[in-house]
Amino acid sequence: VAVASEPLLHMDFEESASPTSLIRGRPERPLAGVRVLDCTRVLAGPACTRFLAGIGADVLRIDPPWWEEPLCTEEMTLGKRCAGLDLRKEEERETFEKLLAQADVFVHGYRSDALERLGLGSERRRALNPSFFALLLH
């Protein structure tokens, strides 16, 4: 029910940082050098970030240490680097914040209040990195 009230796709970026500013590479790898922080689950989000990796983006997938998707891990992590962080732990959340501060794109599928409860709401994310492009996929 909570997800049903949210848009299927939501983009958030500063007016001065349009998505087209991310195109940096050659035509065959137009996103070369673009850093993507991937906090997606199930299929749509991981498929999206796999596509971004396929056209050159440097994708780092962050999962909780206990998360497993045994039937689709290889397919959904193709071309990505992967790490585990428990965002409920302050030290690991600080590591995540450092990664977010360096990202060009942040893709996630969290409900709107989930990141807020972790202290990582929209305002905090924007304070950490005013110029990143955020993409929410449900």
SULDA-V848177 format. One record per pair of residues at least 4 apart in sequence whose C-alpha atoms are under 7 Angstrom apart, sorted by the first residue. I is the first residue (numbers start at 0). J is the second residue. Records with the same first field share a line. If there is no record, write none. Layout:
BEGIN
I: J / J
END
This chain:
BEGIN
0: 4
2: 110
7: 136 / 137
8: 135 / 136 / 137
9: 134 / 135 / 136
10: 133 / 134 / 135
11: 132 / 133 / 134
12: 16 / 17 / 130 / 131 / 132 / 133
13: 130
16: 20 / 130
18: 132
21: 30 / 33
22: 29 / 30
23: 29 / 30 / 31
24: 28 / 29 / 30 / 31
25: 29
27: 54
28: 54 / 55
29: 54 / 55
30: 54 / 55 / 56
31: 55 / 56
32: 56 / 57
33: 56 / 57 / 103
34: 56 / 57 / 58 / 102 / 103 / 104
35: 56 / 57 / 58 / 59 / 102 / 103 / 104 / 105
36: 58 / 59 / 60 / 99 / 102 / 104 / 105 / 106
37: 48 / 58 / 59 / 60 / 61 / 105 / 106 / 107
38: 60 / 61 / 62 / 106 / 107 / 108
39: 44 / 45 / 106 / 107 / 108
40: 44 / 45 / 108
41: 45
42: 46
43: 47
44: 48 / 108 / 136
45: 49 / 75
46: 50 / 75
47: 51
48: 52
49: 53 / 75 / 76 / 77 / 78
50: 54
51: 55 / 56
52: 56 / 57 / 58 / 78 / 79
53: 78
58: 79 / 80
59: 79 / 80 / 81
60: 79 / 80 / 81 / 82
61: 81 / 82 / 83 / 84
62: 66 / 82 / 83 / 84
63: 83 / 84 / 85
64: 83 / 84 / 85
68: 72
71: 75
72: 76
73: 77
84: 91
85: 91
86: 91 / 92 / 117
87: 92 / 117
88: 92
89: 93
90: 94
91: 95
92: 96
93: 97
94: 98
95: 99
96: 100
97: 101
98: 102
99: 128
100: 127 / 128
102: 131
103: 131 / 132
104: 131 / 132 / 133
105: 132 / 133 / 134
106: 133 / 134 / 135
107: 134 / 135 / 136
108: 135 / 136 / 137
109: 113 / 114
112: 116
113: 117
114: 118 / 119 / 120
115: 119 / 120
119: 123 / 124
120: 124
121: 125
122: 126
123: 127
124: 128
125: 129
END
